Amino acid sequence: MRTTTWLLAALWLAGTSSAHAQRRFRIGPTYSSLSLDDGSGSSHSFSSWGGSAALITGDDGETGLTISRYNDLSTDKGIRRLTLFTLDSYYYPVGTRGIVAPFALTALGLARVTEVDSLCVLSIVPCSGTTSATSQLGLAFGLGVRVNVGDAAVASIAGRFLEVPGSQIQAVEAVANASIALGAVRKGEFLEGTVGPAASVLIPISGGLRARAPFLGARFRRETKKAGTLGLEIDFAPLKITAGCPPTGCEENAILFAPGYEASLRPAWGRLYAEAGFLLGGVYSQGSDRGIAQGAHGGLGADFYGGPLMWNVNGRLLWLQRNSGENVFGVQVGVSLSPRIRGPAAAH
């Protein structure tokens, strides 16, 4: 949670950073640290090295390619190696300009996993039957902060949920990158965007999951040239299972990733909107729900302007489908605070 707290503080400061242009292309090395739970619920830390390249493709977006090598991800004295090739999408609600620019990250790609059973590692006799190498899907999502050093260098740190379905790899990962920036300076019509901390409570309707505490996260919002607005909320969700607990216990932790399209009305005091989108829940703690739960969300919200700040209140219906196939429904009621955003007519 230390990485999450630091990121939320940096996201808040990013909302008021000064703007300047940034070169289109960046390339540089990456380093990551992640934590994996074993079958007993104990946590093990691992690291990776790699490289990343990315191209600014719009006022609010960047597309990249990352290659990472994890030499050891085994939690049972065996061997588990991972080479991960991902196509990355970075969403910048306030653009890539400024000294500090927050972003939401999604990554999808090829995971090459090599595993050797722990009994085979300890054996003095060859036992190739317990060795496997497979190519699988890799998925990650999270949030981060980009720091621009002039227009020629970029550094970033991100916290994300990482999963390789069909393997034991479901983890929270901190990823750092240092890059040089090349090419022409990006110019465009930068529309307004904002980001700030968010807090919410979950009111259960049905299903075997409940919240152990309020959710904490960050809410992104960016204007479009149309009547609607693009929004995204990422939350840390402490949950508990109400029935059929696994041996590791009833508590589990998840990262909720909820992008949505907001159709809105704009009275003088702020904005009223209706929102709908898909929902991903990444459960990284050991248990029956470990991995990705998927679903949808929809609801209503309002922004209230107050000087340079903007308060938001919202309520939405959540639907998540657990690994068991059970459908979980609940109402999430939340508030957030961020630097004020202007409407499309005031964007530049």
N, C-alpha and C positions, 0 to 999 in steps of 0.2 A: 504493500500500500504506500510505501514511501515514494516510489516512482510516480504513482497516481497523484499523490498530494502535490508533488513538485510540478507535475505537468499542469494541474488545474491552476496553480498560482501563476505559472508562466502564461497560460492561455488568457487569464484575466489581464495581465500586463500588456499582452499583445494587442488588445483591442484599441489601445491608444498610441501605438507606435507610429512614428513618422514614415512617410512613404517615399520611396525612390525606386527607380527601375532596376530590373535584375536581368542578367544574361540568361539566354534561353536554355543552354545545355550545361549539365554538371556531371562529373564523374569522380569517384573516389572510393576508398575502402570502407567497409562496415565491420562493426564488432557488436556481438550481442551476448546477453546473459539471460538464461531462462531457468525456471524451476519446474521439476517434474515430481509428481507424487508416485510412490510405489504402492504395492498392494496393501500395505499396512497403514497408509496415510502419511508416511514420513516423506519429507521433501528433500530433493537432491538438486544441486546447482550445476549447470553446465554452461559452456560458452561456444561461440562460433566466430569464424572469420570469413570475410567475403568481399565482394565489390558490388557497386551499384552505379548505374547511369540513368539519368532522367532528362526529359525534355518538357519544357513548359509549352502546353498546347492551347491554353486559353487564359482568360483573366482570372479564372478560379481553379484551374486544373493543371496537373502535371502527370505525365505517364513515364514509367521507368521499368528497368529490368534489373533484378538483383540475383546474384549467385552466392549462396552461402554453404559453408562446409562445417558440419557438426561431427567431430571425430569421435565423440563418446556421449551417448545418450542412454546408457544402460543403467537401470536401477537395481539389477539383480546379479551383478558380477559377470554378466555375459558381455557381448559386444553388440552395440547398436549404433550404426553410423548413418548419417543423413546428408545427402547433397540436395539442396533445394534451389530450383530455378523458378522464379516468380515474375509475373507481369504485375507491376504495381500501379495503383491509381491513387493520387494525392488530391484531396479536395480542400482548397483554401478559401474559406468564406470571406476573408479580407484581402485576398490576392496574395501573391508571392512578394509583394513590395514590403518596405519597412525593415527595420532592424530585426524585429521578431515577427514571425508569421505562423499562426497555428494551422494545423491541418488534421484531417481525418484520412486514415490510410486503409485501403483494402488491397489484398494481394492474393493472386490465384496462379497456381502453376504446377510443375512436375516435381514430385518428391521421389528421390531414389534412395530406398532404405535397404541397408544390409544388416542382417541380424544373425548372431551366432549364439546358440543356447549356452547358458553358464556351465552346464555339465560338459559340453563339448570343449569349452575353453580350458577346463581343469583336466581334461582327459589327455593321456600321453599317446593314445591310439587315435588315428584319424577318424573323424565322425562327420563326414560331409553331409549326412542326411539331416543334420540339425542346423545347417547353414542355409539361409535364404536371402535372395536379393530381389526386390520387387520395385516396380514403378507405380506410384500412386498419386492421387491428387493432394495438393497442399493448399491450405486456405488460412488467411490471417486477416484480422481487422483490429483497428485501435485508433489512438490519437497521438499527436506529437506536436513538437515545436521546431520550427526552422529558424536559424539565426543567420542573417546575411552579413558578411564581413565585406563592406563595400559592394562592388558588383562583380568581384572576381573570386570569391570564396564563400562557401556555404557549409554550415554545420547543422546537424539535426539530432534530436533524441525523440524516441517514440516508445510508447508502451502498447503492446498488442496481445491479443489471444491468437495462438498458433495451434493448428490441428492438422494432422495427417490421418484421415479416416482409414480404418483398417489396421492401425498400428497403436502402440501405447503412447503416442506423442500427442498430448493435449496439454498446453502449458501457457503461462503468462510470460512474455518475453520483453526485455528492454533492449532496444536497438539503437546504436549510435552510428553516425556517419559523418565523415569530413570530406568535402569535395572541392575541386576547383571548378569555377564557372567559366564557360567558354561561349563563343558565338556572339551574335548581335543582341543588343538590349531589347527586351520584350516591351512593346508598346501596345496599348489597346484602350478600350472604353471600360474603365474599371467601375463596376457597379458596387454599391454598398454591401458590406457584410459585417457580421459581428459574431462574437463568441463569449461565453461566460459560464460560471459555475451554476450547477443545477442540483436541486434536492427534491425527492419525491417519496411518497409512501404507496405501498401496494395494498389494495383492498381485495381480498380473495373472493371469487365467485364460485368456482368449482375446480376440482383437480387436487392432486396430492402435493402441491408446493405452497409454501407460505414464506413471507419475508421475515427474517430475523431482526432486521433493523431498517431504517430508511435507506433508500438508494442515493448515492452521490455520484455526480458525473459532470458532463459539460454539454451545453446546448449550442449548436452552430446554426446560423441562419444567413442566407444570402438572397438578395433581391434578383429578380429576373426582369426582362423587358416586358413581360406579360403580366396579367393580373395576379398570377400565382407566385409563390415563393418556395424556394428549396430549403428544407430544414433537416437537421440531423441531431439526435441526442444519443450519447454514449454514457452508460451508467455502470457502476460497480454494484452488483446485486447480491447481498448476503441472503441465502435461502435456506429453508429446512424442509425435509421430507416428512410428511405427516403419517405415512403408513408404509410398511414394508421396507424399513431402513436397511441398508447394506451393513456388513460387519464393521466398516470404517466409520459408521455413525450417520446421524440424520442431517448433519449440516453440510452444505455445499456452497461454493462461490461461483458466480457467473459474471460475464461481461455482456451487457445488452447493447446491441447495435441497431438503432431504429431510424433509418432515413425515411423522409416523407415529403409529399407534395402538399403545400398549404394554399388553398383557395381563400382569398381574404377580402374583407371590406375595411375601409380606412376612414373612420371618423376622426375628428380633430384631435382627440385625446390619445389616439394610438391605433390599434388594429385588432379586428376580430377575424378569426380564421377557423376553417375546418381542415383537418389533416388526415391523410391515409398513406400507408406504406407497408413494406414488409418488415419483419423482425427476426433477428438472429440472436440466439443466446449461447455464448460459449462457456461451457462449464469445464473448468480446468482442475478442480479438486477431485480426488478419488471418490468413486461412487457409481451408482447405476445410471446417472445422467451425464457422466463424463463425455465430452464431445460437443457437438452442435445440436441445439434444438432450434426449430424453425417455426415461423408463424407470421402473424400480421398485427397491425395496430391501426387505430383510427379514433379520432375524437375532436374536441373543440379546445380553443385557447384564445388568449387575449394578451396583447402587449400594451403596457401603460407607460407613456412618456413622462419623464420627470427631469427636466434639465438635460444634462449630458448622459443620463442613465435611462435604461429601459427595463422595467419589471415585466415578467411574464408569468401568467398562471395558466395551467392547462389540465385537462382531464381526458384520458383516453382509455379505450378498451384494448386489452392485450390478449392475444391468443398465442400459446406456445404448444407445440407437440413434442412430448418427451421421447426419449429413445425407446421406451416401452410401447409407444403408440398412444399413450394417454393424452388427452387434450386438457390443457390448463387454461382457465380464463380468470382474469382479474381486471380491476380498474386501477390505473396509476394516476395519482393526483400529485402535481408538482408545481414548483416555483423556480424561477431562475432570474439572474440579474446580469446585465451586460451593458457595454457602451451602447448608446442610442444609435439606431440605424435610421437613415432617411429613406423616403419612398423613391420609386423609380424616376419620378420627375426631377428629383434633386441629385440623382446619380451622375457621375462624371467619368 
